[in-house]
Amino acid sequence: MTLLSRAPRVRSLNWVLLAPALALVAGVLLLPLVQSLFRSFGGLEFTLAHYERLFTDGVTLTVLGRTAGTAAIVTVVTVLLGYPYAYLMTRVGPRLRGVLLVIVLVPFWTSVMARNFAWIVLLQRGGPVQNFFDALGADDVVFYGTVVGVTVAMSQVLLPFMVLPLYSTLGSIDRKLLLAAQGLGSSPLAAFWKVYWPLSRSGVVSGLILVFTLSLGFYVTPALLGSPQQSLIAQLLAQRTTQLLDFAGASALGLLVLAVTLVLVVWANRIGGTISAIGVVATSKAKDTP
């Protein structure tokens, strides 16, 4: 039997091996999405009322705006903290780089619930944060139950999702390019902005999209550290499904968030990100959404 004649059989065998995984994806992911899409349009009675309500209901618009603002702030905070940290990881020796990498990976080995309860202890009334501000003369500063507290905790939880893509990209940049630019008369700042920054853009974009999209669907941290009066999208989804039993409205809201996520990921892929971010986003959302 020749190699050419065996090739079709190998391809057929590959599809057979892929069949269980494809069936699992179809049953766990695609089927619920189709059901949500069907419900969002009113089932057999086709209607756009549930989508119209998203943009006319004052409560929903307020929650959408609050969620988008919180996600944007968390994204900015993580890139401001993550970029210098990732850059430092590329400049130190192998031993210290390993220590810095372990520090980044430790949150992945710690339960999300444990990290959030630790933030509750820090931010609650009478906690270390309030005592610190009291010592500075600022009385009654309590971040527990506020958007500020949620933003701080989410920034810490999502920081590794910014650092790892940045480190992967920054570590592949040849620093001789910076030396060459400086040798041609460029200042260190100009060399960084014109040479190093454009080369690091793909890692920055990947981190931005990962953190922003994960922030849009974050549930555990806002539910534990926030308040019902300042809820985010995931909390509103949980309320509509478990308390109001508004499955059609919740489906429309969930699909809107999904559409925004996919648009952002495709945009990131076009300008220098990576389409593999979809897998990370989907996996992380599955862990943190109700």
C-alpha positions as CSV (number, residue, x, y, z in Angstrom):
1,M,0.0,0.0,0.0
2,T,1.5,3.3,-1.1
3,L,1.7,6.5,1.1
4,L,-0.8,8.2,-1.2
5,S,-3.4,5.5,-0.7
6,R,-2.9,5.5,3.1
7,A,-3.4,9.3,3.4
8,P,-7.2,9.3,3.1
9,R,-7.5,6.5,5.7
10,V,-5.3,8.5,8.1
11,R,-7.5,11.6,7.6
12,S,-10.7,9.5,8.2
13,L,-9.2,8.1,11.4
14,N,-8.4,11.6,12.6
15,W,-12.0,12.7,12.2
16,V,-13.1,9.6,14.1
17,L,-10.8,10.5,16.9
18,L,-12.1,14.0,16.9
19,A,-15.7,13.0,17.0
20,P,-16.0,12.6,20.8
21,A,-14.5,16.1,21.4
22,L,-16.7,17.7,18.8
23,A,-19.8,16.0,20.3
24,L,-18.8,17.3,23.7
25,V,-18.3,20.9,22.4
26,A,-21.6,20.7,20.5
27,G,-23.5,19.4,23.6
28,V,-21.9,21.6,26.2
29,L,-21.3,24.9,24.3
30,L,-23.2,25.1,21.0
31,L,-26.6,23.6,22.2
32,P,-27.0,26.0,25.1
33,L,-26.0,28.9,22.9
34,V,-28.7,27.9,20.3
35,Q,-31.3,27.5,23.1
36,S,-30.4,31.0,24.5
37,L,-30.6,32.5,21.0
38,F,-34.0,30.8,20.5
39,R,-35.3,32.2,23.8
40,S,-33.9,35.7,23.3
41,F,-36.1,36.0,20.2
42,G,-39.2,34.9,22.0
43,G,-39.2,31.3,20.9
44,L,-41.7,30.5,18.2
45,E,-43.2,33.9,18.5
46,F,-40.4,35.9,16.9
47,T,-39.8,39.2,18.5
48,L,-37.0,41.7,19.2
49,A,-38.7,43.1,22.3
50,H,-36.1,41.5,24.6
51,Y,-33.2,43.2,22.7
52,E,-35.1,46.5,22.6
53,R,-35.6,46.4,26.3
54,L,-31.8,46.2,26.8
55,F,-31.4,49.7,25.4
56,T,-34.6,51.2,26.9
57,D,-34.5,49.9,30.4
58,G,-32.8,52.4,32.7
59,V,-31.6,49.7,35.1
60,T,-30.0,47.6,32.4
61,L,-28.3,50.6,30.8
62,T,-26.9,51.7,34.2
63,V,-25.5,48.2,34.9
64,L,-24.1,48.0,31.4
65,G,-22.4,51.4,31.8
66,R,-21.1,50.5,35.2
67,T,-19.7,47.2,34.0
68,A,-18.0,48.7,31.0
69,G,-16.5,51.4,33.1
70,T,-15.3,48.9,35.7
71,A,-13.8,46.6,33.0
72,A,-12.0,49.6,31.4
73,I,-10.5,50.7,34.7
74,V,-9.4,47.2,35.6
75,T,-7.8,46.9,32.2
76,V,-5.9,50.1,32.5
77,V,-4.7,49.2,36.0
78,T,-3.5,45.8,34.9
79,V,-1.6,47.1,31.9
80,L,0.1,49.8,34.0
81,L,1.2,47.2,36.6
82,G,1.7,44.3,34.2
83,Y,3.9,45.9,31.5
84,P,6.8,47.0,33.9
85,Y,6.6,43.7,35.7
86,A,6.8,41.7,32.4
87,Y,9.6,43.9,31.2
88,L,11.5,43.3,34.5
89,M,11.1,39.5,33.9
90,T,12.9,39.8,30.6
91,R,15.8,41.8,32.1
92,V,16.7,39.7,35.2
93,G,18.6,36.4,35.3
94,P,17.1,33.0,35.0
95,R,16.9,32.3,38.8
96,L,15.1,35.6,39.6
97,R,13.0,35.3,36.5
98,G,11.8,31.9,37.8
99,V,10.8,33.5,41.1
100,L,8.9,36.3,39.4
101,L,7.1,33.8,37.2
102,V,6.1,31.7,40.2
103,I,4.7,34.9,41.8
104,V,2.5,35.4,38.7
105,L,1.4,31.7,38.7
106,V,0.6,31.5,42.4
107,P,-2.9,33.0,41.9
108,F,-3.7,30.2,39.4
109,W,-2.9,27.7,42.1
110,T,-5.1,29.4,44.7
111,S,-8.9,29.2,44.8
112,V,-10.8,32.2,43.5
113,M,-13.0,32.0,46.5
114,A,-10.0,32.1,48.9
115,R,-8.6,35.1,47.2
116,N,-11.8,37.0,47.4
117,F,-12.4,36.2,51.0
118,A,-8.9,37.5,51.7
119,W,-9.9,40.7,50.0
120,I,-13.1,40.8,52.2
121,V,-10.8,40.6,55.3
122,L,-8.6,43.4,54.0
123,L,-11.4,45.8,52.8
124,Q,-14.1,45.2,55.4
125,R,-15.0,47.8,58.1
126,G,-12.3,47.7,60.8
127,G,-9.9,45.9,58.4
128,P,-6.3,46.7,57.6
129,V,-7.2,49.1,54.8
130,Q,-9.5,51.2,56.9
131,N,-6.9,51.2,59.7
132,F,-4.3,52.4,57.3
133,F,-6.5,55.3,56.1
134,D,-7.4,56.1,59.7
135,A,-3.7,56.5,60.5
136,L,-3.4,59.0,57.6
137,G,-6.3,61.0,59.0
138,A,-9.0,59.9,56.5
139,D,-11.8,58.6,58.7
140,D,-14.4,56.0,57.7
141,V,-12.8,54.9,54.4
142,V,-14.4,51.5,53.7
143,F,-14.1,49.9,50.2
144,Y,-16.1,46.8,51.0
145,G,-19.4,46.9,49.2
146,T,-18.3,49.5,46.7
147,V,-17.2,49.6,43.1
148,V,-13.8,50.7,44.1
149,G,-13.3,47.6,46.2
150,V,-14.5,45.4,43.4
151,T,-12.1,47.1,41.0
152,V,-9.1,46.7,43.2
153,A,-9.8,43.0,43.8
154,M,-10.6,42.3,40.1
155,S,-7.3,44.0,39.1
156,Q,-5.4,41.7,41.4
157,V,-7.2,38.6,40.2
158,L,-6.8,39.4,36.5
159,L,-3.3,40.7,36.6
160,P,-1.7,37.4,35.6
161,F,-3.8,37.4,32.4
162,M,-2.0,40.6,31.5
163,V,1.5,39.7,32.6
164,L,1.7,36.3,30.8
165,P,0.9,37.5,27.3
166,L,3.2,40.5,27.8
167,Y,6.0,38.4,29.0
168,S,5.6,36.0,26.1
169,T,5.9,38.9,23.6
170,L,8.5,41.0,25.4
171,G,10.7,38.0,25.8
172,S,10.9,37.5,22.1
173,I,12.0,41.0,21.3
174,D,15.7,41.4,20.4
175,R,17.2,44.1,22.6
176,K,19.9,44.7,20.0
177,L,17.3,46.6,18.0
178,L,17.2,49.2,20.9
179,L,21.0,49.4,20.9
180,A,21.0,49.9,17.2
181,A,18.4,52.7,17.4
182,Q,20.4,54.4,20.2
183,G,23.6,54.0,18.1
184,L,21.9,55.8,15.3
185,G,21.3,58.8,17.5
186,S,17.9,58.0,19.1
187,S,17.3,58.7,22.7
188,P,16.4,55.8,25.0
189,L,12.8,57.0,25.3
190,A,12.5,57.5,21.5
191,A,14.0,54.1,20.9
192,F,11.5,52.5,23.2
193,W,8.5,54.3,21.7
194,K,9.5,53.8,18.1
195,V,11.1,50.4,18.2
196,Y,10.2,48.4,21.4
197,W,6.6,49.5,21.9
198,P,5.4,48.6,18.3
199,L,7.0,45.2,18.7
200,S,5.3,44.6,22.0
201,R,1.9,45.7,20.7
202,S,0.6,42.2,20.0
203,G,1.2,41.2,23.7
204,V,-0.4,44.4,24.9
205,V,-3.5,43.9,22.7
206,S,-3.9,40.3,23.8
207,G,-3.6,41.2,27.4
208,L,-6.1,44.1,27.0
209,I,-8.7,41.9,25.3
210,L,-8.3,39.1,27.8
211,V,-8.6,41.3,30.9
212,F,-11.5,43.4,29.4
213,T,-13.6,40.5,28.2
214,L,-13.0,38.6,31.5
215,S,-14.0,41.7,33.4
216,L,-17.3,41.9,31.5
217,G,-18.4,38.5,32.7
218,F,-16.8,38.4,36.1
219,Y,-19.3,37.2,38.8
220,V,-17.6,35.9,42.0
221,T,-15.6,39.0,42.9
222,P,-18.5,41.5,42.3
223,A,-20.9,39.2,44.1
224,L,-18.8,38.8,47.2
225,L,-17.2,42.3,47.4
226,G,-19.9,44.5,45.8
227,S,-23.5,45.3,46.7
228,P,-26.8,44.7,44.9
229,Q,-27.2,48.5,44.4
230,Q,-23.9,48.5,42.4
231,S,-24.2,45.2,40.6
232,L,-22.5,44.3,37.3
233,I,-23.7,42.3,34.3
234,A,-23.0,38.9,35.7
235,Q,-25.0,39.7,38.9
236,L,-27.9,41.0,36.8
237,L,-27.9,37.8,34.8
238,A,-27.9,35.7,37.9
239,Q,-30.8,37.8,39.3
240,R,-32.9,37.5,36.2
241,T,-32.4,33.7,35.9
242,T,-32.7,32.7,39.6
243,Q,-35.1,35.3,41.1
244,L,-37.1,36.9,38.3
245,L,-37.1,33.8,36.0
246,D,-36.7,36.1,33.0
247,F,-34.8,33.6,30.9
248,A,-35.6,35.4,27.6
249,G,-34.2,38.7,28.9
250,A,-31.2,37.0,30.5
251,S,-30.5,35.2,27.2
252,A,-30.6,38.5,25.3
253,L,-28.2,40.2,27.7
254,G,-25.9,37.2,27.7
255,L,-25.7,37.0,24.0
256,L,-25.1,40.8,23.8
257,V,-22.0,40.3,26.1
258,L,-20.9,37.3,24.0
259,A,-21.2,39.4,20.8
260,V,-19.1,42.2,22.3
261,T,-16.5,39.7,23.4
262,L,-16.2,38.1,19.9
263,V,-16.0,41.5,18.2
264,L,-13.2,42.5,20.6
265,V,-11.3,39.2,20.0
266,V,-11.6,39.4,16.2
267,W,-10.4,43.1,16.4
268,A,-7.5,42.1,18.5
269,N,-6.6,39.3,16.1
270,R,-6.6,41.8,13.2
271,I,-4.3,44.4,14.8
272,G,-1.8,42.0,16.3
273,G,-3.4,39.9,18.9
274,T,-4.0,36.1,18.7
275,I,-7.2,34.2,18.1
276,S,-6.1,31.7,20.7
277,A,-7.3,34.2,23.3
278,I,-10.8,32.9,22.6
279,G,-10.0,29.6,24.3
280,V,-8.6,31.4,27.4
281,V,-11.5,33.7,27.6
282,A,-14.1,30.9,27.2
283,T,-12.3,28.7,29.8
284,S,-12.0,31.5,32.4
285,K,-15.6,32.6,31.9
286,A,-16.8,29.1,32.5
287,K,-14.9,29.1,35.8
288,D,-16.2,32.5,37.1
289,T,-19.7,32.8,35.7
290,P,-22.8,31.4,37.4
